[in-house]
Amino acid sequence: MANSVNGSNGSGSVRMGEKEKIPLTREGYEEKKARLQYLVTERRQQVADYIHEAKEAGDISESSAYEDAKNLQALVEGEIQELQRIVDNAIILDTPEVVDGQRTVRLGNTVEVETPRGPKSFTLVSTVEANSANNKLSDQSPVGRALMGHSEGDKVEVVTPGGPVTYTIVKIR
């Protein structure tokens, strides 16, 4: 495998000449696209206006407002580049209903589980889409890794910092 290059961006390995693949749900892809559109069409102009105002305020060599504006511009441009990379390399997940005669946990599925602390529900997504506030759990997290490939009714033990926890898969959507 002399042609493979290991990236440090968490996407695994990509062969030279091959497009990087970033799995996203349809919803995650649309969110990334919308954020990119906002940054390019609105936020970029807001930052440019901020820089212009800071320049007009006087000596830019001693202006903290100008420094802040330039730092903000760098952050926005960095986020634009990262989102553009994600959108350009996105592979929209099409989760199969049934594999080998049964439903198993796959990337993009919403999984309902029963835990000792009660029921939980989350959608398994790639690391670039993970967001605990929206119940989007990374497939690389301990819980995500443990549940992948299991079926409804399976009991899965997940090792957490607080000790092992048993998750029972109730439903896979």
Residue frames relative to the residue before (quaternion, step in Angstrom):
aa qw qx qy qz dx dy dz
M 1.0000 0.0000 0.0000 0.0000 0.00 0.00 0.00
A 0.0802 0.8349 -0.5372 0.0891 3.54 0.73 1.00
N 0.6645 0.5376 -0.3024 0.4219 3.59 1.18 -0.45
S 0.6232 0.5706 -0.3739 0.3823 3.63 1.10 -0.23
V 0.1880 -0.7532 0.6252 0.0806 3.48 -1.18 0.78
N 0.2671 -0.7570 0.5703 0.1743 3.57 -0.77 0.95
G 0.2370 -0.7772 0.5701 0.1211 3.55 -0.69 1.11
S 0.3959 -0.7108 0.5258 0.2483 3.56 -1.15 0.54
N 0.5217 0.6603 -0.4016 0.3613 3.57 1.24 0.27
G 0.6014 -0.6106 0.3489 0.3792 3.56 1.22 0.31
S 0.5816 0.6060 -0.3818 0.3857 3.59 1.20 0.03
G 0.5894 -0.5725 0.3817 0.4233 3.60 1.22 0.16
S 0.6581 -0.4855 0.3624 0.4471 3.55 -1.03 -0.71
V 0.1565 -0.7578 0.6298 0.0683 3.50 -1.20 0.72
R 0.3952 -0.7080 0.5304 0.2473 3.57 -0.83 0.97
M 0.5773 -0.5818 0.4344 0.3737 3.54 -1.09 0.70
G 0.7875 0.2829 -0.2299 0.4970 3.56 -0.93 0.90
E 0.6433 0.4899 -0.3299 0.4872 3.59 1.25 -0.22
K 0.5022 -0.6420 0.4957 0.2997 3.51 -1.15 0.69
E 0.4809 -0.6301 0.5248 0.3103 3.56 -1.03 0.80
K 0.1963 -0.7815 0.5827 0.1062 3.59 -1.00 0.80
I 0.0521 -0.7840 0.6185 -0.0106 3.54 -0.78 1.10
P 0.2659 -0.7942 0.5229 0.1585 3.61 -0.33 1.20
L 0.0451 0.7810 -0.6193 0.0675 3.55 -0.91 1.01
T 0.4666 -0.6018 0.5489 0.3447 3.54 -1.22 0.49
R 0.6603 -0.4807 0.3768 0.4371 3.59 -1.23 0.32
E 0.6575 0.5188 -0.3010 0.4560 3.58 0.94 -0.95
G 0.6658 0.5047 -0.3008 0.4599 3.59 0.93 -0.89
Y 0.6300 0.5321 -0.3226 0.4646 3.56 1.03 -0.82
E 0.6702 0.4958 -0.2968 0.4658 3.58 0.91 -0.94
E 0.6309 0.5280 -0.3309 0.4622 3.61 1.04 -0.75
K 0.6605 0.5004 -0.3043 0.4698 3.59 0.93 -0.90
K 0.6516 0.5155 -0.3097 0.4624 3.58 0.97 -0.87
A 0.6609 0.5076 -0.3042 0.4615 3.58 0.94 -0.89
R 0.6452 0.5092 -0.3171 0.4732 3.60 0.98 -0.84
L 0.6392 0.5181 -0.3176 0.4712 3.59 0.96 -0.86
Q 0.6499 0.5227 -0.3103 0.4563 3.58 0.90 -0.92
Y 0.6483 0.5155 -0.3073 0.4685 3.59 0.95 -0.90
L 0.6760 0.5014 -0.3034 0.4466 3.58 0.84 -0.96
V 0.6985 0.4776 -0.2702 0.4593 3.58 0.92 -0.93
T 0.7784 0.3828 -0.1978 0.4566 3.60 0.81 -0.96
E 0.8025 0.2725 -0.1398 0.5120 3.61 1.03 -0.67
R 0.7350 0.4529 -0.2649 0.4296 3.57 0.58 -1.14
R 0.6134 0.5538 -0.3491 0.4418 3.58 0.99 -0.79
Q 0.6711 0.4882 -0.2896 0.4768 3.61 0.97 -0.87
Q 0.6170 0.5422 -0.3453 0.4541 3.60 1.02 -0.77
V 0.6685 0.4898 -0.2955 0.4753 3.58 0.95 -0.89
A 0.6274 0.5266 -0.3364 0.4646 3.60 0.99 -0.79
D 0.6420 0.5130 -0.3183 0.4726 3.60 1.01 -0.80
Y 0.6294 0.5373 -0.3161 0.4640 3.57 1.04 -0.84
I 0.6470 0.5031 -0.3112 0.4811 3.59 0.97 -0.86
H 0.6473 0.5274 -0.3136 0.4523 3.59 0.93 -0.91
E 0.6577 0.5044 -0.3001 0.4722 3.59 0.96 -0.91
A 0.6547 0.5104 -0.3139 0.4609 3.59 0.95 -0.84
K 0.6336 0.5243 -0.3263 0.4660 3.60 1.03 -0.76
E 0.6860 0.4942 -0.2823 0.4533 3.57 0.94 -0.90
A 0.6028 0.6002 -0.3473 0.3946 3.58 1.20 -0.49
G 0.7489 -0.3787 0.2266 0.4944 3.61 1.17 -0.15
D 0.8376 -0.1983 0.1674 0.4806 3.52 -1.28 -0.61
I 0.2852 -0.7997 0.5041 0.1581 3.58 -0.38 1.21
S 0.5630 0.6142 -0.3981 0.3838 3.63 1.15 -0.40
E 0.7735 0.2748 -0.1639 0.5471 3.60 1.17 -0.50
S 0.4997 0.6814 -0.4041 0.3503 3.57 1.25 0.25
S 0.3116 -0.7479 0.5566 0.1839 3.56 -0.62 1.13
A 0.5922 0.5648 -0.3679 0.4415 3.61 1.11 -0.59
Y 0.6504 0.5036 -0.3150 0.4735 3.58 0.99 -0.82
E 0.6336 0.5209 -0.3210 0.4735 3.61 0.99 -0.84
D 0.6491 0.5152 -0.3096 0.4662 3.58 0.94 -0.92
A 0.6605 0.5141 -0.3036 0.4553 3.56 0.94 -0.91
K 0.6646 0.4896 -0.3060 0.4743 3.60 0.93 -0.84
N 0.6366 0.5124 -0.3273 0.4743 3.61 1.03 -0.73
L 0.6367 0.5180 -0.3158 0.4760 3.57 1.01 -0.82
Q 0.6285 0.5351 -0.3278 0.4596 3.57 1.01 -0.83
A 0.6523 0.5114 -0.3145 0.4627 3.60 0.94 -0.85
L 0.6472 0.5161 -0.3164 0.4633 3.60 0.98 -0.82
V 0.6659 0.4996 -0.2999 0.4658 3.58 0.90 -0.93
E 0.6718 0.4925 -0.3020 0.4635 3.59 0.88 -0.91
G 0.6279 0.5300 -0.3276 0.4664 3.60 1.08 -0.72
E 0.6599 0.4911 -0.3051 0.4799 3.58 0.98 -0.85
I 0.6155 0.5374 -0.3464 0.4608 3.60 1.03 -0.76
Q 0.6638 0.5062 -0.3103 0.4548 3.59 0.87 -0.92
E 0.6718 0.4994 -0.2979 0.4589 3.59 0.90 -0.92
L 0.6709 0.4840 -0.2977 0.4765 3.60 0.91 -0.89
Q 0.6229 0.5315 -0.3440 0.4595 3.60 1.01 -0.74
R 0.6346 0.5237 -0.3203 0.4695 3.59 1.03 -0.83
I 0.6646 0.5037 -0.3015 0.4622 3.58 0.92 -0.91
V 0.6806 0.4847 -0.2899 0.4667 3.60 0.84 -0.98
D 0.6731 0.5091 -0.2991 0.4453 3.59 0.92 -0.88
N 0.7741 0.3486 -0.1683 0.5010 3.59 1.07 -0.70
A 0.3997 0.7479 -0.4534 0.2745 3.58 1.29 0.12
I 0.1258 -0.7122 0.6866 0.0750 3.48 -1.23 0.78
I 0.3145 -0.7645 0.5327 0.1813 3.58 -0.54 1.18
L 0.4085 -0.7310 0.5011 0.2182 3.54 -0.79 1.09
D 0.0712 -0.7466 0.6611 0.0225 3.51 -0.98 0.93
T 0.1449 -0.8426 0.5141 0.0686 3.55 0.09 1.28
P 0.4022 -0.7172 0.5116 0.2492 3.57 -0.78 0.99
E 0.5350 -0.6278 0.4657 0.3207 3.55 -1.09 0.73
V 0.8110 0.0097 0.0614 0.5818 3.56 0.83 -1.04
V 0.0817 -0.7701 0.6315 0.0372 3.57 -1.03 0.85
D 0.8403 -0.0081 -0.0427 0.5403 3.57 -0.79 1.02
G 0.7399 -0.4492 0.2290 0.4453 3.56 0.92 0.91
Q 0.7815 0.2277 -0.1708 0.5552 3.59 1.19 -0.01
R 0.5117 -0.6317 0.4968 0.3038 3.52 -1.26 0.55
T 0.0124 -0.7954 0.6057 -0.0185 3.59 -0.81 1.04
V 0.5868 -0.5884 0.4302 0.3526 3.54 -1.20 0.58
R 0.0466 0.7765 -0.6210 0.0962 3.53 -0.82 1.14
L 0.6697 -0.4573 0.3953 0.4314 3.53 -1.33 0.25
G 0.7666 0.3238 -0.2660 0.4865 3.57 -0.85 1.01
N 0.5785 0.5856 -0.3804 0.4215 3.61 1.22 -0.32
T 0.3040 -0.6625 0.6407 0.2414 3.51 -1.31 0.49
V 0.1264 -0.8117 0.5702 0.0059 3.54 -0.77 1.11
E 0.1707 -0.7472 0.6353 0.0943 3.54 -0.95 0.97
V 0.0109 -0.8068 0.5894 -0.0387 3.55 -0.79 1.08
E 0.3165 -0.6857 0.6167 0.2221 3.49 -1.36 0.39
T 0.0607 -0.7901 0.6099 0.0021 3.56 -0.87 1.01
P 0.6774 -0.4671 0.3467 0.4503 3.61 -1.21 0.17
R 0.7038 0.4338 -0.2574 0.5002 3.61 1.20 -0.48
G 0.7133 -0.4250 0.2525 0.4968 3.58 1.23 0.20
P 0.7014 -0.4737 0.3248 0.4220 3.57 -1.31 0.01
K 0.0583 -0.7591 0.6476 0.0311 3.54 -1.25 0.63
S 0.0887 -0.7726 0.6262 0.0557 3.53 -1.24 0.53
F 0.1517 0.7819 -0.5951 0.1071 3.56 -0.95 0.87
T 0.3954 -0.6819 0.5649 0.2440 3.51 -1.32 0.40
L 0.3328 -0.7375 0.5533 0.1980 3.58 -0.88 0.96
V 0.0336 0.8024 -0.5880 0.0964 3.55 -0.69 1.18
S 0.6152 -0.5178 0.4187 0.4219 3.58 -1.28 0.09
T 0.7005 -0.4925 0.3189 0.4063 3.57 -1.25 0.36
V 0.6567 0.5224 -0.3327 0.4303 3.63 1.01 -0.66
E 0.7177 0.4199 -0.2386 0.5017 3.58 1.23 -0.36
A 0.4722 0.7099 -0.4276 0.3005 3.59 1.24 -0.36
N 0.1375 0.7624 -0.6160 0.1427 3.56 -1.02 0.92
S 0.3098 -0.7961 0.4893 0.1757 3.57 -0.19 1.27
A 0.5947 0.5750 -0.3723 0.4209 3.62 1.08 -0.57
N 0.7442 0.3460 -0.1999 0.5353 3.60 1.17 -0.58
N 0.4888 -0.6848 0.4062 0.3564 3.59 1.29 0.37
K 0.4438 0.6318 -0.4946 0.3991 3.57 1.01 0.87
L 0.1167 -0.8327 0.5410 -0.0164 3.51 -0.37 1.36
S 0.4680 -0.6862 0.4827 0.2777 3.58 -0.90 0.93
D 0.4862 -0.6497 0.5049 0.2943 3.53 -1.11 0.77
Q 0.6496 0.5061 -0.3129 0.4733 3.59 1.28 -0.24
S 0.4975 0.6325 -0.4370 0.4018 3.61 1.27 -0.07
P 0.6637 -0.5020 0.3500 0.4301 3.62 -1.15 0.37
V 0.6737 0.4759 -0.3019 0.4780 3.61 0.91 -0.87
G 0.6580 0.5229 -0.3095 0.4447 3.59 0.88 -0.92
R 0.6648 0.4994 -0.3002 0.4675 3.58 0.89 -0.95
A 0.6723 0.5165 -0.3001 0.4372 3.58 0.93 -0.92
L 0.7162 0.4719 -0.2598 0.4437 3.61 0.95 -0.83
M 0.5337 0.6600 -0.4055 0.3393 3.61 1.10 -0.65
G 0.8294 0.2345 -0.1888 0.4706 3.55 -0.96 0.96
H 0.5950 0.5665 -0.3704 0.4335 3.60 1.24 -0.18
S 0.4000 -0.7270 0.5228 0.1953 3.55 -1.29 0.48
E 0.6798 -0.4443 0.3787 0.4439 3.53 -1.35 0.17
G 0.7629 0.3285 -0.2737 0.4849 3.56 -0.97 0.92
D 0.5579 0.6121 -0.3968 0.3959 3.63 1.17 -0.39
K 0.2656 -0.7041 0.6343 0.1770 3.52 -1.21 0.69
V 0.0665 -0.8098 0.5824 -0.0239 3.55 -0.71 1.14
E 0.2558 -0.7630 0.5745 0.1493 3.56 -0.80 1.01
V 0.1191 -0.7872 0.6047 0.0232 3.53 -0.85 1.08
V 0.3048 -0.7404 0.5710 0.1810 3.57 -0.81 1.01
T 0.0381 -0.7944 0.6056 -0.0284 3.55 -0.66 1.18
P 0.6810 -0.4675 0.3460 0.4449 3.62 -1.21 0.20
G 0.7002 0.4562 -0.2620 0.4827 3.59 1.15 -0.62
G 0.6836 -0.4293 0.2800 0.5196 3.57 1.31 0.06
P 0.6877 -0.4912 0.3299 0.4206 3.58 -1.28 0.16
V 0.0937 -0.7695 0.6310 0.0284 3.56 -1.10 0.83
T 0.2931 -0.7583 0.5583 0.1655 3.58 -0.96 0.90
Y 0.1412 -0.7609 0.6319 0.0421 3.54 -0.88 1.09
T 0.1509 -0.7541 0.6319 0.0965 3.58 -0.94 0.91
I 0.3363 -0.7489 0.5363 0.1963 3.57 -0.69 1.11
V 0.2234 -0.8011 0.5497 0.0786 3.54 -0.55 1.26
K 0.8058 -0.0907 0.1165 0.5736 3.58 0.82 -0.99
I 0.1576 -0.7510 0.6362 0.0803 3.54 -1.16 0.76
R 0.0393 -0.7915 0.6099 -0.0042 3.56 -0.78 1.07
